[in-house]
């Protein structure tokens, strides 16, 4: 049976829990619940501060939280096995809280009778169950989600995409004394003039192949006959209505009207 879209999104956000995972790291849960028991013993909620001495109050709250924690872990493992990963983590945590609250209610009623001499505890089981369930939900659901988040593997680092050709192969065609930083390409009939920081050289090479050779460099084909590297541009000027790029070596390269927008969008002007 297919999972509805909203439920699939819920599963994708929180994941599921196996029976083995439910019991993994159980000391962490027990210590956390015990710590909350100590906190409640200090605060003394539900009248326990005025009704009980410090040590009995400590025993009352710590025993409630620790025993309930073990019951929650058992309920988590049971539900994870029964549901076979069909329930999300929040649903499992809520279900486990509900199951664990049933025996916990009886345990609290017993502690009320033994440690607080409450003869009416048995008659107020519904009230005790409600309080136990609210506390268990408030602790279990965030605790399970936090534990899952802390145990989640780090997102794999995607390696950067390999850069395109950087002009190295093209420069190998140039005379050794003319090799340097690639500044511009200029088409001359069936030849290509390669302008570098060391000078220029004319080689037998097609412009289309040369553009593929410099695909990894920051540059633009500003004219049908010219490609220019961004690092080579020293400034711009106007020749009538035509935009002209001025390179660091003084070379002036015209920009075709069709490429003016691309030049401006790239921030060259």
C-alpha positions in Angstrom: 0.0 0.0 0.0 1.5 3.3 -1.0 2.1 6.0 1.6 0.2 9.3 1.0 2.3 12.3 -0.1 2.0 14.2 3.2 2.9 11.1 5.2 5.9 10.5 2.9 7.1 14.0 3.6 6.7 13.4 7.4 8.8 10.2 7.1 11.4 12.1 5.0 11.6 14.8 7.7 11.9 12.6 10.8 12.7 9.1 9.6 11.8 5.9 11.4 13.2 3.8 14.2 14.2 0.1 14.3 13.8 -2.0 17.4 17.6 -2.1 17.8 17.9 1.6 17.4 15.3 2.2 20.1 17.5 0.6 22.7 20.8 2.0 21.4 22.2 4.5 23.8 19.7 3.7 26.6 22.0 4.9 29.3 21.8 8.4 27.7 18.0 8.3 28.1 18.1 7.0 31.6 20.6 9.7 32.8 18.6 12.4 31.0 15.4 11.2 32.7 17.2 10.9 36.1 18.4 14.5 35.7 14.8 15.6 35.1 13.8 13.8 38.2 16.4 15.7 40.2 15.1 18.9 38.7 11.5 18.1 39.7 12.7 17.1 43.2 14.3 20.6 43.5 11.2 22.4 42.1 8.6 20.2 43.9 5.7 20.4 41.4 2.2 19.1 42.1 2.4 19.9 45.8 5.4 17.6 46.5 7.5 20.5 47.7 5.3 21.2 50.7 4.1 17.6 51.2 7.5 15.8 51.3 10.9 16.2 52.9 13.9 16.6 50.5 15.1 13.0 50.4 11.7 11.3 50.0 10.9 13.9 47.3 14.1 13.1 45.5 13.4 9.4 45.7 9.9 10.0 44.5 10.7 12.0 41.4 13.9 10.1 40.4 12.2 6.7 40.7 9.2 7.9 38.7 11.4 9.3 35.8 13.9 6.4 35.7 11.3 3.6 35.8 9.1 5.4 33.2 12.2 5.9 31.0 12.8 2.2 30.9 9.1 1.6 30.1 9.3 4.1 27.3 12.3 2.4 25.8 10.6 -0.9 25.9 7.5 0.5 24.3 9.6 2.2 21.6 11.3 -1.1 20.8 7.9 -3.0 20.8 6.2 -0.4 18.5 9.2 -0.2 16.2 9.1 -4.0 15.7 5.3 -4.1 15.2 5.0 -1.2 12.8 8.0 -2.3 10.7 9.2 1.3 9.9 5.7 2.4 8.9 5.5 5.0 11.7 7.6 8.2 11.8 9.7 9.0 14.9 7.2 11.5 16.4 4.4 8.9 16.0 6.5 6.2 17.7 7.5 8.5 20.5 3.9 9.5 21.1 2.7 5.9 21.0 5.4 4.7 23.3 4.5 7.6 25.7 0.9 6.4 25.8 1.8 2.8 26.4 4.4 3.6 29.1 1.9 5.9 30.9 -0.4 3.0 31.7 1.9 1.2 34.1 3.5 4.5 35.2 0.1 5.6 36.4 -0.1 2.6 38.8 3.4 3.2 39.9 2.8 6.8 40.7 -0.4 5.9 42.6 1.7 3.4 44.6 4.4 6.0 45.4 1.7 8.5 46.3 0.4 6.0 48.9 3.8 5.0 50.2 5.7 8.3 50.2 2.9 10.8 50.6 0.4 8.8 52.5 -2.2 9.6 49.9 -5.1 7.3 50.6 -7.1 8.7 47.6 -4.5 8.0 44.9 -6.4 5.0 43.7 -9.6 7.0 43.2 -7.8 9.6 41.1 -6.1 7.4 38.5 -7.6 9.3 35.6 -6.0 12.5 36.9 -2.7 10.8 37.5 -2.7 9.2 34.1 -3.3 12.6 32.4 -0.4 14.2 34.3 1.9 11.3 33.6 1.0 11.2 29.9 1.6 14.9 29.5 5.0 14.8 31.2 6.0 11.7 29.3 5.1 13.2 26.0 6.9 16.5 26.8 10.1 14.6 27.6 10.0 11.6 25.2 9.1 13.2 21.9 11.7 16.0 21.9 14.3 13.6 23.4 13.8 10.9 20.7 14.0 13.5 17.9 17.1 15.2 19.4 18.8 11.8 19.8 18.0 10.9 16.2 19.3 14.3 15.0 22.6 13.9 17.0 23.1 10.4 15.6 22.3 11.3 12.0 25.3 11.0 9.7 26.6 14.2 8.4 25.5 15.1 4.9 28.0 13.9 2.3 30.2 16.7 1.0 29.7 17.0 -2.7 33.0 17.5 -4.4 33.2 20.6 -6.6 32.6 19.9 -10.2 35.8 19.7 -12.1 36.7 23.0 -13.8 36.6 23.2 -17.6 39.7 23.4 -19.7 41.9 26.3 -18.6 43.7 27.0 -21.8 46.8 24.9 -21.0 46.4 22.7 -24.1 45.9 25.8 -26.2 49.1 27.5 -24.8 51.1 24.4 -25.7 50.6 25.3 -29.4 52.1 28.7 -28.8 55.8 29.4 -29.0 57.5 28.9 -25.6 58.6 32.5 -25.4 55.1 33.7 -26.0 53.4 31.6 -23.3 51.9 33.4 -20.3 48.5 34.4 -19.0 46.0 33.9 -21.7 44.4 37.3 -22.5 42.6 37.1 -25.8 41.9 35.0 -28.9 41.6 36.6 -32.3 40.4 34.8 -35.4 42.3 35.5 -38.6 40.9 33.5 -41.5 41.8 29.8 -40.8 44.3 30.9 -38.2 44.1 32.0 -34.6 46.1 34.7 -32.9 46.7 34.0 -29.3 47.4 37.0 -27.1 49.1 36.4 -23.8 50.8 38.5 -21.2 54.1 37.7 -23.0 53.0 38.7 -26.5 51.1 37.0 -29.3 51.5 34.1 -31.7 49.6 32.9 -34.8 48.6 29.3 -34.8 46.6 27.0 -37.1 43.5 26.4 -35.0 39.8 26.9 -35.3 38.0 29.5 -33.1 35.3 26.9 -32.1 38.0 24.5 -30.9 39.8 27.3 -29.1 36.6 28.3 -27.2 36.3 24.7 -26.0 40.0 24.9 -24.8 39.2 27.9 -22.6 35.8 26.9 -21.3 37.1 26.8 -17.7 38.5 30.4 -17.8 36.5 33.5 -16.9 36.0 35.1 -20.2 33.6 35.9 -23.0 33.3 35.8 -26.7 32.7 39.5 -27.3 32.7 39.3 -31.1 32.5 36.6 -33.7 36.2 37.0 -34.1 37.3 37.7 -30.5 37.3 36.0 -27.1 38.6 38.0 -24.1 39.7 36.9 -20.6 38.2 39.0 -17.8 41.6 39.4 -16.1 43.0 41.0 -19.3 40.5 43.9 -19.4 42.0 47.3 -18.3 39.0 49.4 -19.3 36.6 50.4 -22.0 36.1 53.2 -24.4 33.7 54.2 -27.2 34.5 54.2 -30.9 31.4 56.1 -32.1 28.5 54.0 -31.0 30.6 50.9 -30.6 31.9 49.6 -27.3 35.6 48.7 -27.2 37.5 46.8 -24.6 41.0 48.0 -23.8 43.3 45.2 -22.7 46.3 45.6 -20.3 48.7 45.4 -23.3 46.9 48.2 -25.0 45.1 46.0 -27.5 41.6 47.3 -28.4 38.9 44.8 -29.1 35.5 45.7 -30.5 32.3 44.4 -28.9 29.6 43.4 -31.2 26.2 44.9 -30.5 24.7 41.5 -29.8 27.2 40.9 -27.0 27.0 44.3 -25.2 24.3 43.0 -22.8 26.4 40.0 -21.9 29.3 42.3 -21.1 27.2 44.5 -18.9 25.6 41.6 -17.1 29.0 40.2 -16.4 30.0 43.5 -14.7 32.7 44.3 -17.2 31.3 47.7 -17.8 
